[in-house]
Amino acid sequence: MTILPMIIFFAGALSFLLLLYFAFAGPNVQKAQSKRLKSVRQRHAAASSQISAEAQMNRILAKRDTKMDSFAGRFIPRPEMLRTRLSQTGTNWTLGQYGMAVVALTIVVGGLLYFQGLPWYLGLLIGTFVGFGLPHLVVGFLIKRRINQFNTKFPDAIELLVRGLRSGLPISETLQVVASEVPDPVGAEFGEVVDKMKIGKTMDEALEDTAKRLGTPEFNFFCITLAIQRETGGNLAETLSNLANVLRQRSQMKLKIKAMSAESKASAYIVGSLPFIVFGMIMMINPSYMGDFFVDERLMIAGLGGLVWMGIGVFIMAKMVNFEI
């Protein structure tokens, strides 16, 4: 068994899994909303206050970073993006802890596979894939779960804002009420907005920072509503009440689409995972039978061709059941 066929096979398998992941990741609908939100906010930004607030926030973040975080940031291509993803989970995980988890998983999985009799290069390849892939999947799962929890409770927070505005409270005070009364993660996010306003940022800047970190259309709608109302005037309580109703209807539509497309998604998952499951089971039962798959060039070409066509089919199925709302 040579090294090159094994590398080619696992590279093809990795490409298929990446294709499957990006297929089910769904369309990216944030760019247009973020661009529009930024254009609206630019007219309300004050340059001096923004510079002082950014400097103070940078000092606070610098104090939070440890030596391990700084060391990990040197080897991570885009540390700020990873830092943002970790903050979206709602946990206290740092770059250093994430890097240590990646290294530990790579070493443990690779060592276990090596002691089980696999070649060192194959154990290292699988260990690297698990070490980098598993933490990324865990972080993505926690982000998705927290965003869903936020979107579920966000209309209630807006209605609380409406009641505070109708009772005569200013918008800054109602934000404080939401931060203290609404459970997490909505209360925690509004608490960060209030804290940033206390250190010198304007409300628009604080909301924009939270919108960038969350990346949800629901919160972007809220920020755009406040920005437009501050510019044009009008009944803010009535506008936010209508927004709460729209967000509830949007959530109901998402649930209906999720229920209607569940069967197609399950079929795509089964079609994509079944060949790998069967291959692994046969490899465990009779390794010599599947050993030629990594040696015979004809089998390697046929396997890569099958992966490509299967990936195209799963990709098309995934796009057919992903809807932009």
C-alpha positions in Angstrom: 0.0 0.0 0.0 1.6 3.2 -1.1 1.1 6.7 0.3 -0.1 8.5 -2.9 -3.2 6.4 -3.5 -4.3 6.9 0.2 -3.8 10.6 0.0 -5.7 10.8 -3.3 -8.6 8.8 -1.9 -8.9 10.8 1.3 -8.5 14.1 -0.6 -11.5 13.1 -2.7 -13.5 12.1 0.4 -12.7 15.4 2.0 -13.7 17.3 -1.1 -17.0 15.5 -1.1 -17.7 16.2 2.6 -16.8 19.9 2.1 -19.2 20.0 -0.9 -21.9 18.4 1.2 -21.3 20.9 4.1 -21.4 24.0 1.9 -24.6 22.6 0.2 -26.4 22.4 3.5 -25.0 25.6 4.8 -27.7 27.5 2.9 -27.5 30.7 0.9 -25.7 33.8 2.3 -28.2 36.5 2.7 -26.2 38.8 5.0 -24.1 40.8 2.6 -26.9 42.9 1.1 -28.5 43.6 4.5 -25.1 44.4 6.1 -24.3 46.8 3.3 -27.6 48.6 3.6 -27.3 48.8 7.4 -23.9 50.2 7.1 -25.0 52.9 4.6 -27.8 53.9 6.9 -25.6 54.1 10.0 -22.8 56.1 8.4 -24.9 59.2 8.4 -25.4 59.0 12.2 -21.8 58.2 13.2 -19.8 60.7 15.1 -16.1 60.4 14.3 -14.6 61.5 17.6 -16.8 59.4 19.8 -16.3 56.4 17.6 -12.5 56.7 17.8 -12.5 57.0 21.6 -14.9 54.1 22.0 -12.9 51.9 19.7 -9.7 52.7 21.5 -11.3 51.8 24.9 -12.7 48.6 23.6 -9.4 47.6 22.1 -7.7 48.1 25.5 -10.3 46.0 27.2 -9.9 43.2 24.7 -6.1 43.4 24.9 -6.3 42.9 28.7 -8.6 39.8 28.2 -6.1 38.1 25.9 -3.7 35.7 27.5 -0.3 34.6 26.3 -1.8 31.4 24.9 -4.4 33.5 22.9 -1.6 35.6 21.4 0.4 32.5 20.6 -2.6 30.8 18.9 -3.5 34.0 17.0 -0.1 33.8 15.2 -0.9 30.5 13.6 -4.6 31.1 12.9 -5.1 32.6 9.5 -8.0 34.9 10.5 -8.1 35.1 14.3 -10.7 37.9 14.4 -13.2 35.8 12.5 -12.6 32.9 14.9 -12.8 35.2 17.9 -16.2 36.4 16.6 -17.4 32.8 16.1 -16.4 31.9 19.6 -18.2 34.9 21.0 -21.3 33.9 19.1 -21.5 30.6 21.0 -22.2 32.5 24.2 -19.4 30.7 26.0 -16.1 31.9 27.4 -13.9 30.0 25.0 -10.7 31.7 23.9 -8.4 31.3 20.9 -5.9 29.5 23.1 -8.4 27.0 24.3 -9.6 26.4 20.8 -6.1 25.8 19.6 -5.3 23.5 22.4 -8.5 21.4 21.6 -7.4 21.2 18.0 -3.9 20.0 18.8 -5.1 17.6 21.5 -7.7 15.9 19.3 -5.2 15.6 16.4 -2.6 13.9 18.7 -5.1 11.6 20.5 -6.9 10.4 17.4 -3.8 10.0 15.4 -2.0 8.1 18.2 -5.0 5.8 18.8 -5.2 4.9 15.1 -1.4 4.4 14.9 -1.5 2.0 17.9 -4.4 0.2 16.3 -2.2 -0.8 13.4 -2.8 2.0 10.8 0.2 3.6 9.1 1.4 6.8 10.7 0.6 8.9 7.7 -3.0 7.7 7.6 -3.4 8.2 11.3 -2.0 11.7 11.0 -4.3 12.5 8.1 -7.4 11.3 9.9 -6.3 12.9 13.2 -5.8 16.2 11.5 -9.2 16.0 9.8 -10.9 15.2 13.2 -8.8 17.7 15.1 -9.8 20.6 12.8 -13.2 19.4 11.8 -14.8 18.4 15.2 -14.2 21.7 17.0 -15.4 23.6 14.0 -18.6 21.5 13.9 -19.1 22.0 17.7 -18.7 25.7 17.4 -21.1 25.9 14.5 -23.7 23.8 16.3 -23.5 26.0 19.4 -23.8 29.1 17.2 -26.8 27.8 15.4 -28.5 26.7 18.6 -27.9 30.1 20.2 -29.1 32.0 17.1 -32.3 29.9 17.1 -32.9 30.7 20.8 -32.3 34.4 20.1 -34.7 34.5 17.2 -37.4 32.7 19.3 -37.3 35.2 22.1 -36.5 38.3 20.1 -40.1 39.2 19.3 -40.9 39.1 23.0 -38.1 41.6 23.6 -39.4 43.9 20.9 -42.8 43.8 22.5 -41.3 44.7 25.8 -39.6 47.6 24.1 -42.9 48.7 22.7 -44.6 48.7 26.1 -41.7 50.7 27.6 -41.9 53.3 24.8 -45.7 53.6 25.2 -45.3 54.1 28.9 -43.0 57.1 28.3 -39.5 55.7 28.8 -36.7 56.7 26.4 -35.2 54.1 24.1 -32.0 53.8 26.2 -33.9 53.0 29.3 -36.1 50.4 27.5 -32.9 48.7 26.3 -31.7 48.5 29.9 -35.1 46.9 30.9 -34.8 44.3 28.1 -31.3 43.5 29.1 -32.4 42.8 32.7 -35.8 41.2 32.2 -35.5 39.0 29.0 -33.6 35.7 29.5 -30.4 34.9 27.6 -29.3 35.1 24.9 -31.5 38.1 24.1 -30.8 39.7 27.5 -27.1 39.1 27.2 -26.9 40.7 23.8 -28.9 43.8 24.8 -26.7 44.0 27.9 -23.6 44.3 25.8 -25.3 47.0 23.8 -26.0 48.9 27.0 -22.5 48.4 28.2 -21.0 49.8 25.0 -23.3 52.8 25.2 -22.0 53.4 28.8 -18.3 53.6 27.6 -19.0 56.2 25.0 -20.5 54.5 21.9 -23.7 55.7 20.4 -26.7 53.5 20.2 -26.3 53.0 16.5 -22.7 52.0 16.8 -23.4 49.6 19.7 -26.3 48.0 17.7 -24.2 47.7 14.6 -21.5 45.8 16.5 -24.0 43.4 17.9 -25.6 43.0 14.4 -22.2 42.1 12.9 -21.5 39.6 15.7 -25.0 37.9 15.5 -25.3 38.1 11.7 -29.1 37.4 11.8 -31.6 39.1 9.5 -34.0 39.6 12.4 -31.7 41.8 14.4 -30.6 43.6 11.2 -34.3 44.5 10.6 -34.4 45.9 14.1 -31.3 48.0 13.7 -32.5 49.3 10.3 -35.9 50.2 11.8 -34.3 52.2 14.6 -31.9 54.0 12.2 -34.6 55.0 9.8 -36.9 56.1 12.5 -34.2 58.4 14.0 -33.8 60.0 10.6 -37.4 60.3 9.4 -39.3 60.3 12.7 -42.6 58.7 13.3 -44.3 56.5 15.9 -41.4 54.2 17.0 -43.7 52.0 19.2 -46.1 51.3 16.4 -43.2 50.5 14.0 -41.6 48.1 16.4 -44.9 46.4 17.1 -45.4 45.8 13.4 -41.8 44.5 13.2 -42.5 42.0 16.1 -45.5 40.6 14.1 -43.4 40.3 11.0 -40.7 38.4 12.8 -43.3 36.0 14.3 -44.8 35.3 10.9 -41.3 34.8 9.5 -40.5 32.3 12.2 -43.7 30.4 11.5 -42.9 30.3 7.8 -39.4 28.9 8.6 -41.0 26.1 10.7 -43.4 25.2 7.9 -40.6 25.0 5.3 -38.5 23.0 7.7 -41.3 20.5 8.1 -42.0 20.2 4.4 -38.3 19.8 3.4 -37.4 17.3 6.2 -37.9 14.2 4.0 -35.7 15.5 1.2 -33.0 16.5 3.6 -33.1 13.1 5.2 -32.8 11.5 1.8 -29.8 13.6 1.0 -28.1 12.8 4.3 -28.7 9.0 3.8 -27.5 9.1 0.1 -24.3 11.0 1.1 -23.4 8.9 4.2 -24.4 5.4 3.1 -21.4 4.7 0.8 -18.9 5.7 3.5 -20.7 3.6 6.1 -20.8 0.5 3.8 -17.1 1.0 2.9 -16.1 1.3 6.5 -18.0 -1.8 7.5 -16.5 -3.9 4.7 -13.1 -2.5 5.6 -13.5 -3.7 9.2 -14.9 -7.1 8.2 -12.5 -8.0 5.4 -9.6 -5.5 5.0 -7.9 -7.5 2.3 -11.0 -7.3 0.1 -10.9 -3.5 0.1 -7.1 -3.3 0.1 -7.0 -3.3 -3.7 -9.0 -0.1 -3.7 -6.0 1.8 -2.6 -3.6 0.1 -5.0 -5.4 -0.5 -8.3 -5.5 2.7 -10.3 -8.7 1.7 -12.0 -10.5 1.3 -8.7 -9.1 4.6 -7.6 -10.4 6.4 -10.7 -13.8 4.7 -10.4 -14.0 5.6 -6.7 -13.1 9.3 -7.3 -15.6 9.4 -10.2 -18.3 8.0 -8.0 -17.5 10.6 -5.3 -17.8 13.4 -7.7 -21.1 12.3 -9.2 -22.5 11.5 -5.8 -21.4 14.9 -4.5 -23.1 16.6 -7.5 -26.3 14.8 -6.8 -26.3 15.6 -3.1 -25.5 19.2 -3.8 -28.4 19.5 -6.2 -30.8 17.9 -3.6 -29.6 20.2 -0.9 -30.1 23.3 -3.0 -33.6 22.2 -3.9 -34.6 22.2 -0.2 -32.8 25.4 0.9 -35.1 28.4 0.8 -34.3 32.0 1.3 -36.8 33.8 3.5 
